[in-house]
């Protein structure tokens, strides 16, 4: 295999490439043995790719065992030798060439124990040699010159702590010391550190030279020892776990991540990198997880998704359980199968995703029963005799009265009383929805959920009023949010903007938790009267999206963080000068820079400060404009009939018409007008004629829309992409995940589409066709270097020529 081919395999199939290289170098092991060893050593995706790249770049390391090479290569050589390989060389010391069974590393080289030790001059005898220990001052000591204290370190530490709290139990303190520092040598270092600075246990723990000091403080505080103060993080001033060294002090994990933040090479966000790409550029956790190269085909559902766990049959995603091997009732193949809720028979994941024309009604729909030659949809699948009866009495059923519908109604009687009881109309409607749920298993999960059952019982008994305010007073869980939306969908509760309600409640709690009246008033002016009012004005009656709410929350956190910094430096917003802002910008622990910039610009406009932070101007796309990836993905969506139609349509709207994930998720059925003369898509003021095969995909989605809500979603949804809650569209995050599974990067691919469209279409037409502002269209056109200055003159000349030719 050539070099470029190997590089591509190292990304797409690293384990397969490693197995081939090892099998070629070691004919004595079977391919199954080699693959098992490689899988055990390779670990995660990033490690397996690095290992594959190292072996592809220098396969001779399998024969000579010589470094430099990554540690994973040495681990692989050792594992292969333990598995019985003889042609593969063990790792060899970089200095003496000795074969190794274990090794020490310095950089990319590995050494044996004698060669790997670095000698330092001993502080006792002055001779250079291996370091056995370090003395109280941190100086190296050889094995012949230990810094012997002669005292029991546990007794020393107990004496220091009982000096802070004479009532403390000596046995409890000694046990806490031994848990925090199990080794005697480490206990000695802990005793020295506390003798030098007893304040480490009374609030100065961020200066601790050892992690054991922090563990000991936590253990003593939990044991109720008086005088022990858990240290606060010097960066964010929170009392949390601080064991990460940074700049001579110990900080929390969040502050350490902020100090390591770099601009992600893919999404441009300022985050802590979790890995680097093949060019050494940093990548954030979100881009690493959603990278299409990290997705694998799930053996349970057949979709390319993130791997949750691996089995002998292959990887499984988070939504697939380990299925038993059964014979599918539809295709007749022996495969891992689930049990159909409609028929009670096994069916494989491939048939669960299969769509065909129903042999009974002719409608194109997912197969629910039948066979490949005689498929039946869910509506034409005859249910078992007992499946829909409210009180089962079928004598042919093995357990009359014990079917799913009977159990649901029995549970409803227990929670809400008999169906003929005096329930309010809204709760009667809810009861009917649960009893007639399409999937009884989902309804039974509702009725056994510990977050839902007390609420249903309380509503039925009148202890909880059927109002939004009463539900707001309950513990807020995802199950309660789903129940609330179900009550809204069936008309039991009036609709309201849930994101705005949650956002206002969050801001109220945040403002109330701030110290000082002036600070609370300032945040109230900025957050409520500026940000929230502007958000309401921009939305003009439309509900707040989750992305908008997240941005307001970030702005609020940024404002609080900056005010904390001002308080720590004895400053206020009014006394803060430009030099102070420059000092804040130079602080390596300063976060929320863009968010604080908005606060400063608002305060300057309101004459609350004289400082200024300029807004960062957008200078065009920061990522690579990959037209080839865009067109390749669009062709696959247009012609690959194995993909879901709704995923294909959403991807095409993004790739071809530059619609963002938020705009796509909010689309309604009224924006697609299907008639005999074609399909028109209305994104802006001017409709767009959809060509084939995109028009057929749009018709299919329009005719077969179905969300994931099993209760309360019996009415036709107005949304083009219904979501998991009744009456709500798919969330932007959910749509983004589905697009990522198709290899689509919403932000980067939308920028690529806008860049090309702006270069080919005048700004005015682009704005009214794609529903973007004219200023944004002009900006995109300028960055795309589209020259439409003479467009009006060209159109005028065409009209003049047409009149002359008549």
GICOR-V919643 format. One record per pair of residues at least 24 apart in sequence whose ideal C-beta (glycine too) atoms are under 10 Angstrom apart, sorted by the first residue. I is the first residue (numbers start at 1). J is the second residue. Records with the same first field share a line. If there is no record, write none. Layout:
BEGIN
I: J + J
END
This chain:
BEGIN
1: 56
3: 56 + 57
5: 56
6: 52 + 53 + 55 + 56 + 57 + 59
7: 52 + 53 + 56 + 57 + 278
8: 56
9: 52 + 53 + 56
10: 48 + 49 + 50 + 51 + 52 + 53 + 54 + 55 + 56 + 57 + 278
11: 45 + 49 + 52 + 53 + 278 + 291 + 293 + 294
12: 49 + 52 + 293
13: 48 + 52 + 296
14: 38 + 42 + 45 + 46 + 47 + 48 + 49 + 50 + 51 + 52 + 53 + 55 + 56
15: 39 + 41 + 42 + 45 + 48 + 49 + 51 + 52
16: 52
17: 48 + 49 + 51 + 52 + 53 + 55 + 56
18: 42 + 48 + 49 + 51 + 52 + 54 + 55 + 56 + 72 + 73 + 76
19: 52
20: 52 + 55 + 56
21: 52 + 55 + 56 + 59 + 61 + 62
22: 55 + 59 + 62 + 76 + 77 + 80 + 85 + 87 + 88
24: 59 + 62 + 87
25: 55 + 59 + 60 + 61 + 62 + 63 + 80 + 85 + 87 + 88 + 89
26: 62 + 63 + 80 + 81 + 83 + 84 + 85 + 86 + 87 + 88
27: 85 + 86 + 87
28: 83 + 84 + 85 + 86 + 87 + 88
29: 80 + 83 + 84 + 85 + 86 + 87 + 88
33: 80 + 83 + 84 + 85
34: 80 + 83 + 85 + 88
36: 79 + 83
37: 76 + 79 + 80 + 82 + 83 + 84 + 85
38: 76 + 79 + 80
39: 310
40: 75 + 76 + 79 + 83
41: 72 + 73 + 74 + 75 + 76 + 77 + 78 + 79 + 80
42: 72 + 75 + 76
43: 72 + 75
44: 275 + 294 + 307
45: 275 + 288 + 291 + 293 + 294 + 295 + 296 + 307
46: 274 + 275 + 276 + 283 + 288 + 294
47: 71 + 72 + 75 + 275
48: 72
49: 275 + 278 + 293 + 294
50: 275
51: 75 + 76
53: 278
54: 108
60: 89
61: 88 + 89 + 91 + 92
62: 87 + 88 + 89
63: 87 + 88 + 89
64: 89 + 92 + 97
65: 89 + 90 + 91 + 92 + 93 + 97 + 99 + 100 + 110
66: 91 + 92 + 93 + 94 + 97 + 109 + 110
67: 91 + 92 + 93 + 94 + 103 + 105 + 106 + 107 + 108 + 109 + 110 + 111
68: 94 + 105 + 107 + 108 + 109 + 110
69: 105 + 108 + 109 + 110
70: 105 + 108
71: 103 + 105 + 108 + 110
73: 108 + 110
74: 100 + 102 + 103 + 105 + 110
75: 103
77: 103 + 110
78: 102 + 103
123: 147
133: 185 + 188 + 189
134: 185 + 189
135: 189 + 192
136: 188 + 189 + 191 + 192 + 193 + 195 + 196
137: 192
138: 189 + 192 + 209
146: 185
147: 188 + 192
148: 188
149: 188 + 191 + 192
151: 188 + 191
152: 184 + 187 + 188 + 191
153: 177 + 181 + 184 + 185 + 186 + 187 + 188 + 189 + 190 + 191 + 192 + 194 + 195
154: 178 + 181 + 184 + 187 + 188 + 190 + 191
155: 191
156: 187 + 188 + 190 + 191 + 192 + 194 + 195
157: 181 + 187 + 188 + 190 + 191 + 193 + 194 + 195 + 201 + 216
158: 191
159: 191 + 194 + 195
160: 191 + 194 + 195 + 198 + 200 + 201
161: 194 + 198 + 201 + 216 + 220 + 225 + 227 + 228
162: 225
163: 198 + 227
164: 198 + 201 + 202 + 220 + 225 + 226 + 227 + 228 + 229
165: 220 + 224 + 225 + 226 + 227 + 228
166: 226 + 227
167: 224 + 225 + 226
168: 220 + 223 + 224 + 225 + 226 + 227 + 228
169: 223 + 224 + 225
172: 219 + 220 + 223 + 224 + 225
173: 216 + 219 + 220 + 223 + 225
175: 219 + 223
176: 215 + 216 + 217 + 218 + 219 + 220 + 221 + 222 + 223 + 225
177: 212 + 215 + 216 + 219 + 220
179: 212 + 215 + 216 + 219
180: 210 + 211 + 212 + 213 + 214 + 215 + 216 + 217 + 218 + 219 + 220
181: 210 + 211 + 212 + 213 + 215 + 216
182: 212
183: 212
186: 210 + 211 + 212
187: 212
189: 213
190: 215 + 216
199: 229 + 231
200: 229 + 231
201: 225 + 227 + 228 + 229 + 230 + 231
202: 227 + 228 + 229 + 231
203: 228 + 229 + 230 + 231 + 232
204: 229 + 231 + 249
205: 229 + 230 + 231 + 232 + 242 + 243 + 249 + 250
206: 231 + 232 + 233 + 234 + 235 + 242 + 246 + 248 + 249 + 250 + 251 + 252
207: 231 + 234 + 248 + 249 + 250
208: 242 + 243 + 245 + 249 + 250
209: 245 + 248 + 250
210: 243 + 250
211: 242 + 243 + 244 + 245 + 250
212: 243
213: 243 + 250
214: 241 + 242 + 243 + 250
215: 241 + 243
233: 589
234: 568 + 589
235: 259 + 587 + 588 + 589 + 590 + 591
236: 561 + 564 + 589 + 591
237: 564 + 565 + 567 + 568
246: 588 + 589
247: 588 + 589
251: 589
254: 591
255: 588 + 589 + 591
256: 589
257: 591
258: 588 + 589 + 590 + 591 + 592
259: 588 + 589 + 591
261: 588 + 591
263: 622
264: 288 + 623
265: 622 + 623 + 624
266: 290 + 291 + 622 + 623 + 624 + 745 + 747 + 748
267: 622 + 623 + 745 + 747 + 748
268: 621 + 622 + 623 + 747 + 748
269: 747
270: 591 + 592 + 593 + 594
286: 740
287: 745 + 748
289: 740
290: 736 + 737 + 739 + 740 + 741 + 744 + 745 + 746
291: 740 + 743 + 745
292: 629 + 633 + 740 + 741 + 742 + 743 + 744 + 745
293: 743
294: 740
295: 740 + 741 + 742 + 743
298: 349
299: 323 + 335 + 336 + 349
300: 336 + 338 + 348 + 349 + 352
301: 338 + 349 + 350 + 352 + 353
302: 348 + 349 + 350 + 352 + 353 + 642
303: 349 + 353 + 643 + 644 + 647 + 738 + 741 + 742
304: 740 + 741 + 742 + 743
305: 737 + 738 + 740 + 741
306: 737 + 740 + 741
311: 336
317: 741
320: 349
323: 348 + 349
328: 352 + 371 + 372
329: 369 + 370 + 371
330: 354 + 367 + 368 + 369 + 370 + 371 + 372 + 374 + 375 + 376
331: 367 + 371 + 372
332: 371 + 372
340: 368 + 369 + 378 + 381
341: 368 + 378 + 387 + 404 + 438 + 439 + 440 + 441 + 442
342: 368 + 369 + 376 + 377 + 378 + 381 + 382 + 383 + 384 + 387 + 438 + 439
343: 368 + 369 + 370 + 376 + 381 + 382 + 383 + 384 + 387
344: 383 + 384 + 387
345: 369
350: 642
351: 375
353: 642 + 643 + 644
354: 642
355: 641 + 642 + 644 + 645 + 700 + 704
363: 703 + 704
364: 645 + 699 + 700 + 703 + 704
365: 703 + 704 + 706
366: 704 + 706
378: 438 + 706
387: 440
388: 436 + 440
390: 419 + 435 + 436
403: 440
404: 437 + 439 + 440 + 441 + 443 + 444
405: 435 + 436 + 437 + 440 + 443
406: 440
407: 440 + 443 + 444 + 447
408: 434 + 435 + 436 + 437 + 440 + 441 + 443 + 444 + 446 + 447
409: 434 + 435
410: 447
411: 435 + 443 + 444 + 446 + 447 + 448 + 453 + 456
412: 443 + 447 + 456 + 460
414: 447 + 453 + 457
415: 447 + 452 + 453 + 454 + 455 + 456 + 457 + 458 + 459 + 460 + 461
416: 447 + 456 + 457 + 459 + 460 + 461
417: 457 + 460 + 461
421: 460
422: 460 + 462
423: 459 + 460 + 462
424: 459 + 460 + 462 + 466 + 492
425: 466 + 490 + 491 + 492
426: 459 + 466 + 487 + 490 + 491 + 492 + 493
427: 456 + 459 + 460 + 466 + 487 + 490 + 492
428: 490 + 492
429: 486 + 487 + 489 + 490 + 491 + 492 + 712
430: 456 + 459 + 460 + 466 + 483 + 486 + 487 + 490 + 491 + 492 + 711 + 712
431: 456 + 460
432: 490 + 714
433: 486 + 487 + 489 + 490 + 492 + 710 + 711 + 712 + 713 + 714 + 726
434: 486 + 710 + 711 + 712
435: 711
436: 711 + 714
437: 710 + 711 + 712 + 713 + 714
438: 706 + 710 + 711 + 713 + 714
439: 710 + 711
440: 710
441: 710
442: 708 + 709 + 710 + 711
443: 710 + 711
445: 479 + 710
446: 479 + 482 + 483 + 486 + 710 + 711
449: 477 + 479 + 480 + 482 + 483
450: 477 + 479
451: 475 + 476 + 477 + 478 + 479 + 480 + 481 + 482 + 483
452: 477 + 479 + 480 + 482 + 483
453: 479
455: 479 + 480 + 483 + 484
456: 483
459: 483 + 487 + 492
466: 492 + 493
467: 493 + 494
468: 493 + 494 + 495 + 496 + 498 + 501
472: 501 + 502 + 505
476: 502 + 505
478: 725
481: 725
482: 709 + 711 + 712 + 724 + 725 + 726 + 728
483: 711 + 712 + 725
484: 725
485: 709 + 712 + 713 + 723 + 724 + 725 + 726 + 727 + 728
486: 709 + 710 + 711 + 712 + 713 + 725 + 726 + 727
487: 712 + 726
488: 712 + 725 + 726 + 727 + 728
489: 709 + 711 + 712 + 713 + 714 + 715 + 717 + 725 + 726 + 727 + 728
490: 711 + 712 + 713 + 714 + 715 + 726 + 727
491: 712 + 715
492: 712
495: 543 + 727
496: 543
497: 536 + 539 + 541 + 542 + 543 + 544
498: 543 + 544 + 546 + 549 + 725 + 728
499: 543 + 544 + 545 + 546 + 547 + 548 + 549 + 550 + 552
500: 532 + 535 + 536 + 539 + 543 + 544 + 548 + 549 + 552
501: 544
502: 544 + 546 + 549 + 553
503: 527 + 531 + 532 + 535 + 544 + 546 + 548 + 549 + 550 + 552 + 553 + 556
504: 528 + 532 + 544 + 549 + 552
506: 549 + 552 + 553 + 556
507: 531 + 532 + 552 + 553 + 556
510: 553 + 556 + 557 + 559 + 560
511: 556 + 560
513: 560
514: 559 + 560 + 563 + 564
515: 563 + 567
516: 563 + 567
518: 572 + 573 + 574
519: 559 + 560 + 563 + 564 + 566 + 567 + 572 + 573
522: 559 + 563 + 572 + 573 + 574 + 599 + 603 + 606 + 608
523: 556 + 559 + 560 + 563 + 599
525: 602 + 603 + 606 + 608
526: 555 + 556 + 559 + 573 + 598 + 599 + 602 + 603 + 606 + 608
527: 552 + 553 + 555 + 556 + 559 + 560 + 599
530: 555 + 598 + 599 + 602 + 603 + 605 + 606
531: 555 + 556 + 559 + 598 + 599 + 602
542: 666
543: 666 + 728
545: 662 + 663 + 665 + 666 + 731 + 732
546: 662 + 665 + 731 + 732 + 733
547: 660 + 661 + 662 + 731 + 732 + 733
548: 662
551: 595 + 598
553: 595
554: 592 + 594 + 595 + 598
555: 592 + 594 + 595 + 596 + 598 + 599 + 602
556: 592 + 595 + 599
557: 591 + 592 + 595
558: 591 + 592 + 593 + 594 + 595 + 596 + 597 + 598 + 599
559: 592 + 595 + 596 + 598 + 599 + 600 + 602 + 603
560: 592 + 599
561: 589 + 590 + 591 + 592 + 595 + 596
562: 590 + 591 + 592 + 593 + 595 + 596 + 597 + 599 + 600
563: 596 + 599
565: 589 + 590 + 591 + 596
572: 608 + 609
573: 599 + 600 + 603 + 606 + 608 + 609 + 611
574: 603 + 607 + 608 + 609 + 610
575: 609 + 610
576: 600 + 603 + 608 + 609 + 610 + 611
577: 609 + 610 + 611
578: 609 + 610 + 611 + 612 + 613
579: 611
580: 609 + 611
581: 609 + 610 + 611 + 612 + 613
582: 611 + 613
584: 611 + 613
585: 613
618: 776 + 779 + 783
619: 779 + 783
620: 751 + 755 + 779 + 780 + 782 + 783 + 784
621: 747 + 748 + 750 + 751 + 752 + 754 + 755 + 780 + 783 + 784
622: 748 + 751
623: 745 + 747 + 748 + 749 + 751 + 752
624: 748 + 751 + 752
625: 748 + 751 + 752 + 753 + 755 + 756 + 784
626: 745 + 748 + 749 + 751 + 752
627: 752 + 753 + 755 + 756
628: 752
629: 655 + 743 + 744 + 745 + 748 + 749 + 752
630: 654 + 655 + 656 + 744 + 745 + 748 + 749 + 750 + 752 + 753 + 755 + 756
631: 655 + 656 + 752 + 756
632: 743
633: 739 + 742 + 743 + 744 + 745 + 749
634: 694 + 744 + 749 + 753
636: 742 + 743
637: 693 + 694 + 697 + 742 + 743 + 744
638: 691 + 692 + 693 + 694 + 696 + 697
639: 693
640: 742
641: 693 + 697
643: 697 + 741 + 742
644: 700 + 701 + 738 + 742
645: 696 + 697 + 698 + 699 + 700 + 701 + 702 + 703 + 704 + 705
646: 697 + 700 + 701 + 704 + 705 + 706 + 720 + 721 + 722 + 730 + 735 + 738
647: 697 + 701 + 721 + 735 + 738 + 739 + 741 + 742 + 744
648: 693 + 694 + 697 + 698 + 700 + 701 + 742
649: 681 + 690 + 694 + 697 + 698 + 699 + 700 + 701 + 702 + 720 + 721
650: 701 + 720 + 721 + 730 + 735 + 736 + 738 + 739 + 742 + 744 + 746
651: 697 + 735 + 738 + 739 + 742 + 743 + 744 + 746 + 749
652: 690 + 693 + 694 + 697 + 698
653: 681 + 683 + 694 + 698 + 720 + 750 + 753
654: 735 + 739 + 744 + 745 + 746 + 747 + 749 + 750 + 753
655: 739 + 742 + 744 + 746 + 749 + 750 + 752 + 753
656: 688 + 690 + 691 + 694 + 753 + 757
657: 681 + 683 + 688 + 690 + 694 + 750 + 753 + 754 + 757 + 769 + 770 + 771
658: 683 + 749 + 750 + 751 + 752 + 753 + 754 + 755 + 756 + 757 + 758 + 766 + 770 + 772 + 780
659: 683 + 746 + 750 + 753 + 754 + 770 + 771 + 772
660: 732 + 735 + 736 + 746 + 747 + 750 + 754 + 772
661: 730 + 731 + 732 + 733 + 734 + 735 + 736 + 737 + 738 + 739 + 744 + 746 + 747 + 750
662: 731 + 732 + 735 + 736 + 746
663: 732 + 750 + 770 + 771 + 772
664: 720 + 721 + 729 + 730 + 732 + 735 + 736 + 739 + 746 + 750
665: 719 + 720 + 721 + 723 + 728 + 729 + 730 + 731 + 732 + 733 + 734 + 735 + 736
666: 719 + 720 + 721 + 729 + 730 + 732
667: 719 + 720 + 721 + 729 + 730
668: 717 + 718 + 719 + 720 + 721 + 729
669: 701 + 702 + 705 + 716 + 717 + 718 + 719 + 720
670: 718 + 720
671: 720 + 771
672: 698 + 699 + 701 + 702 + 720
673: 698 + 702
674: 698 + 699 + 702 + 703
681: 769
682: 769 + 771
683: 768 + 769 + 770 + 771 + 772
684: 765 + 766 + 767 + 768 + 769 + 770 + 771 + 772
685: 767 + 768 + 769 + 771
686: 765 + 767 + 768 + 769 + 770 + 771
687: 769
688: 769 + 770
708: 734
751: 780 + 783
754: 779 + 780 + 781 + 783 + 784
755: 780 + 781 + 783 + 784 + 785 + 786
756: 780 + 784 + 786
757: 781 + 784 + 786
758: 782 + 783 + 784 + 785 + 786 + 788
759: 783 + 784 + 785 + 786 + 787 + 788
760: 784 + 786 + 788
761: 786 + 788 + 791
762: 786 + 788 + 791 + 792 + 795
763: 788 + 791
764: 788 + 791 + 792
765: 791
END
